[in-house]
Amino acid sequence: MLKHFASILQDSIRKSDWVARYGGEEFLIVLNGANKEKAVEIAERIRKKVEEGAVKYNNLQIKITASFGVYEVLGETNYLDVIEKADKNLYTAKNTGRNKVVA
């Protein structure tokens, strides 16, 4: 499942962007130069690909969903503050129904 998800992420970002695993089931996606609207657009595209896909395991089709917290860097210099703000948006997405993008 992790390989499937990572493949979707890799296929969905630009060459100037990067993805890193952050914790057990969380990922950081850095979209260099993207404003909030563009980041939400990309996150929504990834969310839909994840929702529409499935992984075959034995005779099962396993489907997953993904929630996203988007935050646009607005001059912050401390990366921990940026991650905290994105994480807050992620948990808002998770706590308000999951499988959504919150900015």
C-alpha positions in Angstrom: 0.0 0.0 0.0 2.8 2.3 0.8 4.4 1.7 -2.6 1.1 2.4 -4.3 0.6 5.7 -2.4 4.2 6.8 -3.0 3.8 6.1 -6.7 0.7 8.3 -6.8 2.6 11.1 -5.0 5.6 10.8 -7.3 3.5 10.9 -10.4 1.5 13.9 -9.2 4.3 16.4 -8.3 6.6 18.6 -10.4 10.3 18.0 -10.7 11.0 21.0 -8.4 8.8 19.6 -5.7 9.6 16.9 -3.1 7.9 14.4 -0.8 9.1 12.9 2.5 7.6 10.5 4.9 6.9 12.2 8.2 5.8 9.9 10.9 4.0 6.6 10.4 1.3 7.5 8.0 2.0 11.2 7.3 3.9 12.8 4.4 5.3 16.2 3.7 4.8 17.5 0.2 6.7 20.6 -0.6 5.4 22.4 -3.7 8.1 25.0 -4.4 6.7 28.3 -5.6 3.1 27.2 -5.4 0.6 29.5 -3.8 -2.2 28.2 -1.7 -4.7 27.9 -4.6 -2.2 25.8 -6.7 -1.3 23.7 -3.7 -5.0 22.9 -3.0 -5.5 22.0 -6.6 -2.5 19.6 -6.6 -3.6 18.1 -3.2 -7.2 17.6 -4.5 -5.8 15.9 -7.6 -3.8 13.5 -5.5 -6.7 12.9 -3.2 -8.9 11.9 -6.1 -6.2 9.6 -7.5 -5.9 7.9 -4.2 -9.6 7.5 -3.7 -10.1 6.1 -7.2 -7.2 3.6 -7.0 -7.0 0.2 -5.5 -4.3 -2.3 -4.6 -4.8 -6.0 -5.3 -3.8 -8.3 -2.5 -4.7 -12.0 -2.9 -8.3 -11.9 -4.0 -9.0 -8.5 -2.4 -9.2 -5.0 -3.9 -8.0 -2.6 -1.1 -9.0 1.0 -1.4 -7.8 3.9 0.7 -8.4 7.6 1.1 -6.2 10.5 2.0 -6.7 13.8 3.9 -4.5 16.8 3.3 -3.6 19.9 5.3 -2.3 22.7 3.0 -0.4 25.7 4.2 1.3 28.4 2.1 4.6 29.7 3.5 4.1 33.5 4.1 7.5 34.6 5.2 8.0 32.2 8.1 11.6 31.2 8.6 11.1 28.4 11.1 10.2 25.2 9.3 8.7 23.7 12.4 6.1 26.5 12.5 5.2 25.8 8.9 4.8 22.1 9.6 2.7 22.8 12.7 0.3 25.0 10.6 0.0 22.4 7.9 -0.5 19.6 10.5 -3.3 21.7 12.1 -5.0 21.8 8.8 -4.5 18.1 8.3 -6.1 17.3 11.6 -9.0 19.6 10.8 -9.5 17.5 7.6 -9.3 14.3 9.5 -11.7 15.4 12.3 -14.3 16.8 9.9 -14.9 13.8 7.8 -11.6 12.7 6.3 -10.8 12.3 2.6 -10.6 16.0 2.0 -8.2 18.9 1.6 -8.2 21.7 4.2 -6.2 24.9 3.7 
